[in-house]
């Protein structure tokens, strides 16, 4: 992806100074109802059919990463509303992180504006370029982990591109694109720690997670089911995941549980900590949007298809630039499988 210079105002909190101290429906896609052509006279019928299919998928949720709409390049009401914004407001409004090293972070070496950079940011630019014809037509808003869904539901952002895991609980509240990254929950702890991974060595240890994160819900469920020691203290939660690294550095917690992709970046920031054990879940990041924004979901899914096929300036190039140093040169381990979409949508 060609170099893109961003000099946008970023609303939110935190910054790189803080950081410095610190996914089946097993069926072949068929019978897709197109967005144009015969039978599209009643747009409401298509929307209602899509909604009914989505609601049924939510009820029978087993593979949330495959519960998304088929790709389309057509403009609908949501996209048209974005295009109709006037003047300086004619931008895609996106919720992001500004504290996750190599994902969405402010580069202190990029001048006075401390440009926003990373793997998620590259994807945002690609989406903006496709929809608005300008990769820089973006208004970034820094969104804490626990505010990602409310920000979408309240209309503060058009979408969230912020290492957001697709799961069964979240697809009840927001719509997701097809997956754009594969990861899994993992333990991060000091190199000298006796903690060896997601096992009994976490007994009597204090673990930090981000409020509203998949990590916390996993720990909570596993402790209830006896998969995590009852004596493990999981009460420490923070608004932004990176704040857990600060707590770890200050000795306030013994370990952090988060997505392995994020944990690897944090270990790259602080050589005194490391990943402990293997990932104990398989999860997928997706772009989150409003539940009724079908046209936007379809458009993002089409963009993701093109993005993955673009070997020169797409997904692969962005991985090599931002993540290969921390996750390894074999990008296939992090690339999600070929997307599958809901039937009859």
C-alpha positions in Angstrom: 0.0 0.0 0.0 1.4 3.3 -1.0 2.4 5.7 1.7 -0.5 7.7 3.0 -0.1 10.8 5.0 -2.8 11.5 7.6 -3.1 14.7 9.3 -6.6 14.4 10.9 -7.7 15.6 14.2 -8.2 12.6 16.5 -10.9 12.8 19.2 -10.3 10.6 22.1 -7.8 10.0 24.9 -4.5 8.4 25.4 -1.6 8.6 23.0 1.7 7.2 22.1 3.3 8.7 25.2 1.2 6.4 27.2 2.1 3.6 24.9 5.8 4.3 25.2 5.6 3.5 28.9 4.1 0.8 28.2 -13.3 -15.7 12.0 -19.3 -22.5 10.3 -22.2 -22.3 8.4 -20.9 -25.3 6.4 -22.6 -24.6 3.1 -21.5 -23.1 -0.2 -22.8 -19.6 -0.8 -25.8 -19.8 -3.1 -29.0 -18.0 -4.1 -27.7 -14.6 -3.3 -30.3 -11.9 -3.7 -28.5 -9.1 -5.7 -28.8 -5.5 -4.9 -29.9 -4.6 -8.4 -31.7 -6.4 -11.2 -35.0 -8.4 -11.4 -37.0 -8.5 -8.2 -35.3 -5.5 -6.6 -38.4 -3.2 -7.1 -39.3 -3.6 -3.4 -36.2 -2.8 -1.5 -37.9 -3.5 1.7 -38.4 -7.1 0.7 -34.7 -7.6 0.3 -33.9 -5.9 3.5 -36.5 -7.9 5.4 -35.2 -11.2 3.8 -31.7 -10.2 4.9 -32.8 -9.3 8.3 -34.7 -12.6 8.8 -31.6 -14.6 7.7 -29.3 -12.6 10.0 -31.7 -13.0 13.0 -31.9 -16.8 12.4 -28.1 -17.0 12.2 -27.8 -15.0 15.5 -30.2 -17.4 17.2 -28.2 -20.5 16.0 -24.8 -18.8 16.4 -21.9 -21.3 16.1 -19.5 -19.6 13.7 -20.1 -15.9 14.0 -17.2 -15.0 11.7 -19.3 -16.5 8.8 -22.5 -14.6 9.6 -22.1 -11.7 7.3 -23.7 -10.5 4.0 -22.4 -11.2 0.5 -20.2 -8.6 -1.1 -21.6 -5.8 -3.4 -20.3 -2.6 -4.8 -23.7 -1.0 -5.0 -24.5 2.2 -3.0 -27.4 2.1 -0.6 -28.9 4.6 1.8 -26.0 4.3 4.3 -23.3 4.9 1.8 -25.2 7.6 0.0 -25.6 9.5 3.3 -21.8 9.3 3.8 -21.2 10.7 0.3 -23.8 13.5 0.8 -21.8 15.0 3.6 -20.7 18.4 2.6 -17.3 20.1 2.6 -14.9 19.1 5.3 -17.6 16.8 6.7 -17.5 14.6 3.6 -15.4 12.0 5.4 -15.8 8.4 6.6 -16.0 8.5 10.4 -14.2 5.6 11.9 -13.6 4.5 15.5 -10.0 3.3 16.0 -7.3 2.8 18.6 -4.4 5.2 18.9 -2.5 3.2 21.5 -2.0 -0.2 19.9 1.6 -0.5 18.5 1.6 -1.5 14.8 -2.2 -1.7 14.7 -3.5 1.9 15.4 -1.0 4.2 17.0 0.5 7.6 16.8 4.1 7.6 15.5 6.2 10.0 17.6 8.7 10.3 14.7 6.2 11.6 12.1 6.4 15.2 13.1 4.3 17.5 15.2 1.0 15.9 14.3 2.2 12.4 15.3 0.5 10.6 12.5 -1.8 7.6 13.0 -0.4 4.4 11.6 -0.7 0.7 11.6 -2.4 -2.4 10.1 -6.0 -1.3 11.0 -5.2 2.2 9.8 -4.1 0.9 6.4 -7.5 -0.9 6.0 -9.4 2.3 6.9 -7.6 4.2 4.2 -8.5 1.5 1.7 -12.2 1.6 2.6 -12.2 5.4 2.4 -10.5 5.4 -1.0 -13.1 2.9 -2.4 -16.2 4.7 -1.0 -15.1 8.4 -1.3 -12.3 8.2 -3.8 -9.8 9.6 -1.3 -7.8 7.5 1.1 -7.4 10.5 3.4 -11.1 11.3 3.6 -11.3 10.0 7.1 -12.2 11.4 10.5 -10.7 9.2 13.1 -12.2 8.9 16.6 -10.3 7.2 19.3 -12.7 4.8 21.0 -12.0 2.9 24.2 -12.4 -0.9 24.1 -15.7 -0.8 26.0 -17.2 2.0 23.9 -16.8 0.4 20.5 -20.4 -1.0 20.3 -22.1 2.1 21.9 -20.2 4.4 19.5 -21.7 2.5 16.5 -25.2 2.2 18.0 -25.3 5.9 18.9 -24.1 7.0 15.4 -20.9 8.6 16.5 -19.0 6.6 14.0 -19.8 4.9 10.7 -17.7 1.9 11.6 -15.1 0.6 14.0 -11.8 -0.8 12.8 -10.1 -1.6 16.1 -8.9 -5.2 16.5 -12.5 -6.1 17.3 -13.2 -9.8 17.6 -16.4 -11.1 15.9 -18.4 -13.2 18.5 -21.9 -14.4 19.1 -22.7 -11.7 21.7 -21.6 -8.8 19.6 -23.4 -9.8 16.4 -26.6 -9.2 18.3 -25.7 -5.6 18.7 -23.7 -4.7 15.5 -23.1 -6.0 12.0 -19.7 -7.3 11.1 -17.8 -7.6 7.9 -16.1 -10.8 6.9 -13.0 -11.5 9.0 -9.8 -9.7 8.0 -7.5 -11.2 10.6 -7.1 -14.4 12.6 -5.8 -14.4 16.2 -6.4 -16.0 19.6 -6.3 -15.1 23.3 -2.9 -15.5 24.9 -1.2 -14.7 28.2 1.4 -12.0 28.6 3.6 -11.9 31.7 7.1 -10.8 32.8 9.8 -13.1 31.5 10.8 -13.9 35.1 7.3 -14.8 36.1 6.4 -18.4 37.1 3.3 -18.1 34.9 3.6 -20.5 32.0 0.4 -19.9 30.1 -3.3 -20.3 30.4 -3.1 -23.0 33.0 -2.9 -23.7 36.7 0.1 -21.3 37.0 -2.5 -18.5 37.0 -3.8 -19.7 40.4 -3.6 -16.9 43.0 -2.5 -14.5 40.3 -4.1 -11.2 39.4 -5.0 -10.9 35.7 -5.8 -7.8 33.8 -8.1 -7.5 30.8 -9.9 -4.7 29.0 -13.5 -4.0 30.0 -15.9 -5.3 27.4 -13.3 -7.4 25.7 -13.4 -11.0 24.5 -10.6 -11.7 26.9 -12.7 -10.8 30.0 -15.8 -12.7 28.9 -13.6 -15.8 28.2 -12.0 -15.7 31.6 -15.3 -15.2 33.3 -16.9 -18.2 31.5 -13.9 -20.4 32.0 -13.7 -19.7 35.7 -17.4 -20.5 36.0 -16.8 -23.8 34.1 -13.7 -24.7 36.1 -11.3 -24.3 33.3 -9.6 -21.4 35.1 -8.5 -21.7 38.7 -11.1 -20.2 41.1 -8.4 -18.3 42.9 -7.4 -16.4 39.8 -8.3 -12.7 40.3 -9.9 -11.4 37.1 -11.4 -8.3 38.7 -8.9 -5.8 37.2 -10.3 -4.3 34.0 -9.3 -1.2 32.2 -11.0 1.0 29.5 -8.1 0.4 27.0 -6.2 -2.8 26.6 -2.9 -1.2 26.6 -3.5 0.1 30.1 -3.0 -3.5 31.2 0.6 -3.4 30.1 1.1 -0.3 32.3 -0.5 -2.2 35.3 1.8 -5.1 34.5 4.9 -2.9 34.4 3.9 -1.3 37.7 3.5 -4.7 39.4 -0.2 -4.2 40.0 -1.1 -7.3 38.1 0.7 -10.6 37.4 -0.4 -11.2 33.9 -2.4 -9.8 31.0 -4.8 -11.8 28.8 -5.5 -10.3 25.3 -5.4 -11.2 21.6 -2.1 -12.7 20.8 -1.6 -10.3 17.9 -1.8 -7.4 20.3 0.2 -9.1 23.0 3.0 -9.7 20.5 3.1 -6.0 19.8 3.2 -5.1 23.5 6.1 -7.6 24.0 7.9 -5.8 21.2 7.5 -2.5 23.1 8.7 -3.9 26.4 11.5 -6.5 26.3 10.9 -7.5 29.9 7.6 -9.2 29.1 6.8 -12.1 26.8 4.0 -14.3 25.5 3.4 -17.3 27.8 2.1 -20.5 26.3 0.0 -20.9 23.1 -3.1 -19.1 22.1 -6.1 -20.9 23.7 -8.9 -19.6 21.4 -9.3 -19.0 17.7 -10.8 -15.6 16.9 -11.3 -13.3 14.0 -11.2 -9.5 13.7 -13.9 -7.8 11.7 -15.1 -4.3 10.7 -18.1 -3.4 12.9 -21.1 -1.4 11.6 -24.7 -0.6 12.4 -27.1 -3.5 12.3 -29.2 -2.0 9.5 -26.3 -0.8 7.4 -26.6 -3.7 4.9 -25.2 -1.7 2.0 -22.1 -0.6 3.9 -21.5 -4.2 5.2 -21.7 -5.5 1.7 -19.4 -2.8 0.4 -16.8 -3.4 3.0 -16.9 -7.1 2.2 -16.3 -6.4 -1.4 -13.4 -4.1 -0.4 -11.9 -6.9 1.7 -12.1 -9.4 -1.2 -10.2 -6.9 -3.4 -7.8 -6.0 -0.5 -6.8 -9.7 0.0 -6.3 -10.2 -3.8 -4.1 -7.1 -4.1 -0.7 -8.7 -3.4 1.2 -5.5 -4.1 -0.6 -3.0 -2.1 -3.2 -4.9 0.0 -3.4 -7.2 3.0 -0.1 -9.0 2.4 1.8 -5.8 2.0 0.3 -4.2 5.1 1.1 -7.4 7.1 4.7 -7.3 6.0 5.1 -3.7 6.9 3.5 -3.6 10.3 3.2 -7.1 11.7 5.8 -9.5 10.3 8.4 -8.2 12.9 6.2 -9.3 15.8 4.1 -12.1 14.4 6.6 -13.7 12.0 7.1 -13.7 8.3 4.5 -16.4 7.7 1.4 -14.3 7.2 -0.8 -17.4 6.4 -1.0 -18.1 10.2 -2.8 -14.8 10.6 -4.8 -14.6 7.3 -8.4 -15.7 7.8 -9.9 -18.5 5.7 -11.7 -17.6 2.5 -14.9 -15.9 3.5 -18.3 -17.6 3.5 -21.5 -15.6 3.6 -25.0 -16.1 4.9 -27.3 -17.9 2.4 -30.2 -16.1 0.7 -28.9 -12.7 1.4 
